[in-house]
Each structure stands twice: as structure tokens, then as C-alpha cells.
Amino acid sequence: MNLAQKFQNSWELMKTSLRVIRDNPRLALFPIVSFFGTPVLVLFFMAPILVMMAAKFQGGAAWMDAQVWLAARDAALQQPFRWVFYSYGAVIYLVSLFAAAFFNVALYHEILRALAGERVSLKNGLRFASGRLGSILMWSLLAGT
């Protein structure tokens, strides 16, 4: 396939994509719903930092500056905190991959319905993705590793 043919194929694919979006504006709901779910994930990511900040502003500064945190240099105390840190990071990573995969499955299902000439809806896409939670979780685990 020569370069001109690649550009022609890309152009046709873009025109088809724009036609599907124009004919099915409800497909734009998927990125919007995903966008509004993002703050929930951000709060989940930021929870440990927010807890520490709240403790500091509510008189917890003495606790945070106390020997418990200063003694974290000790290897015996570092080990449990390290596992908590890495475990929380792994959970955050898995949750974010799962959320992205879930909304992508819902969106792609509805795109295929649109290409088949059927009506699309947010509800149908989310219902389809909800019926495949196990598969989406397995994919997230595989993609995450």
C-alpha cells in the first residue's frame, strides 16, 4: 500500500467517523459522563494527601512531626508504609484502568450499533458494559501488568 492510498484510507475513515458522530450525537454523552467521573477518581487518588493535610490543619501537626514519622527512617517502620504505599498505588492504577476500559466498552458497543444502523443510547452502552464487568476487570489486570 503506497502513501497516497494510506492517506485516502485515513481520510475515508475520518469522514465515516464524523458521519457517525453527526448522525448519532448521543455518542458524545460517553466522554461527558467519563469526564464527570474523573473528579471521583482524582479524589480517590488524592485521599491520602487530603487526610494528611486535614490532620495537619486540625492539630495533627504534632502527631505528624512526632517520633512516629521521624522514626520512619528505621527500616522496621519503613517496610509496612512501603507496602501500603505500593498497594494503594496498585489499586489506584487498577481502578483507573477499569474505569477507562468500562466506558470504552460501552462507547465501542454503541459505535458498532450506530454503524449497524441501530439507535444508540447511553443506557444501552452502560448496560452492555455492566454485563461484562468480569471481563473488563480481567482485561484491566492484564493491561495493568
C-alpha positions as CSV (number, residue, x, y, z in Angstrom):
1,M,0.0,0.0,0.0
2,N,1.5,3.3,-1.1
3,L,1.5,6.5,0.9
4,A,-1.3,8.1,-1.2
5,Q,-3.5,5.1,-0.5
6,K,-2.9,5.3,3.2
7,F,-3.9,8.9,3.2
8,Q,-7.0,8.1,1.2
9,N,-8.0,5.3,3.7
10,S,-7.4,7.6,6.6
11,W,-9.5,10.3,5.0
12,E,-12.4,7.9,4.4
13,L,-12.2,6.6,7.9
14,M,-12.3,10.2,9.3
15,K,-15.3,11.0,7.1
16,T,-17.1,7.9,8.3
17,S,-16.3,8.7,11.9
18,L,-17.6,12.2,11.6
19,R,-20.7,11.0,9.9
20,V,-21.4,8.5,12.7
21,I,-21.0,11.2,15.3
22,R,-23.1,13.7,13.3
23,D,-25.9,11.1,12.9
24,N,-25.7,9.9,16.5
25,P,-25.0,12.9,18.8
26,R,-25.7,10.7,21.8
27,L,-22.3,9.1,21.4
28,A,-20.9,12.4,22.8
29,L,-22.5,11.5,26.1
30,F,-19.9,8.8,26.8
31,P,-16.9,11.2,27.1
32,I,-19.1,13.7,29.0
33,V,-20.1,11.0,31.6
34,S,-16.5,9.8,31.8
35,F,-15.3,13.4,32.3
36,F,-17.7,14.0,35.2
37,G,-16.5,10.7,36.7
38,T,-12.9,11.9,36.7
39,P,-13.2,14.0,39.9
40,V,-14.2,10.9,41.8
41,L,-11.1,9.2,40.6
42,V,-9.0,12.2,41.4
43,L,-10.4,12.3,44.9
44,F,-9.6,8.6,45.3
45,F,-6.0,9.3,44.2
46,M,-5.6,12.3,46.5
47,A,-7.3,10.7,49.6
48,P,-4.0,10.0,51.5
49,I,-2.7,13.5,50.9
50,L,-6.1,15.1,51.8
51,V,-6.2,13.0,55.0
52,M,-2.7,14.1,56.0
53,M,-3.5,17.8,55.2
54,A,-6.6,17.6,57.3
55,A,-4.7,16.1,60.2
56,K,-2.1,18.8,60.0
57,F,-4.7,21.6,60.0
58,Q,-6.8,20.1,62.8
59,G,-4.0,20.0,65.4
60,G,-2.4,16.9,63.9
61,A,0.8,18.7,63.1
62,A,2.3,17.5,66.4
63,W,1.3,13.9,65.5
64,M,2.8,14.2,62.1
65,D,6.0,15.7,63.4
66,A,6.2,13.3,66.2
67,Q,8.7,10.5,66.5
68,V,6.4,8.1,64.7
69,W,7.1,9.9,61.4
70,L,10.6,10.9,62.2
71,A,11.4,7.3,63.2
72,A,10.2,6.2,59.7
73,R,13.9,6.2,58.9
74,D,14.1,2.9,60.8
75,A,13.8,0.0,58.4
76,A,11.3,-1.8,60.6
77,L,8.9,1.1,60.3
78,Q,9.5,1.8,56.7
79,Q,8.5,-1.6,55.5
80,P,4.8,-1.5,56.4
81,F,4.5,2.0,55.0
82,R,6.2,0.9,51.8
83,W,3.7,-1.9,51.3
84,V,0.8,0.4,52.0
85,F,2.1,2.9,49.5
86,Y,2.7,0.4,46.7
87,S,-0.6,-1.4,47.4
88,Y,-2.5,1.8,47.3
89,G,-0.7,2.8,44.0
90,A,-1.6,-0.6,42.5
91,V,-5.3,-0.2,43.5
92,I,-5.4,3.3,42.1
93,Y,-3.9,2.1,38.8
94,L,-6.3,-0.8,38.5
95,V,-9.3,1.4,39.3
96,S,-8.4,4.0,36.7
97,L,-7.7,1.3,34.1
98,F,-11.0,-0.4,34.9
99,A,-13.0,2.9,34.7
100,A,-11.4,3.7,31.3
101,A,-12.0,0.2,29.9
102,F,-15.6,0.2,31.2
103,F,-16.5,3.5,29.4
104,N,-14.6,2.4,26.3
105,V,-16.5,-0.9,26.1
106,A,-19.8,1.0,26.5
107,L,-18.8,3.5,23.8
108,Y,-17.5,1.0,21.3
109,H,-20.6,-1.1,21.7
110,E,-22.8,1.8,20.8
111,I,-20.5,2.8,17.9
112,L,-21.0,-0.7,16.5
113,R,-24.7,-0.3,16.9
114,A,-24.6,3.0,15.1
115,L,-22.6,1.5,12.3
116,A,-25.2,-1.2,12.0
117,G,-27.9,1.4,11.7
118,E,-29.4,0.9,15.1
119,R,-30.3,3.6,17.7
120,V,-27.7,4.4,20.3
121,S,-28.1,5.3,23.9
122,L,-26.0,5.8,26.9
123,K,-28.2,3.4,28.9
124,N,-27.7,0.6,26.5
125,G,-23.9,1.1,26.4
126,L,-23.6,1.2,30.2
127,R,-25.9,-1.9,30.5
128,F,-23.7,-3.7,28.0
129,A,-20.5,-2.8,29.8
130,S,-22.1,-3.7,33.2
131,G,-22.8,-7.2,31.9
132,R,-19.1,-7.7,31.2
133,L,-17.6,-6.5,34.5
134,G,-15.6,-9.7,35.0
135,S,-14.1,-9.5,31.5
136,I,-13.3,-5.8,31.9
137,L,-11.7,-6.5,35.3
138,M,-9.6,-9.3,33.8
139,W,-8.6,-7.0,30.9
140,S,-7.6,-4.3,33.4
141,L,-5.5,-6.7,35.3
142,L,-3.8,-7.9,32.2
143,A,-3.3,-4.4,30.8
144,G,-2.0,-3.2,34.1
145,T,0.7,-5.8,34.3
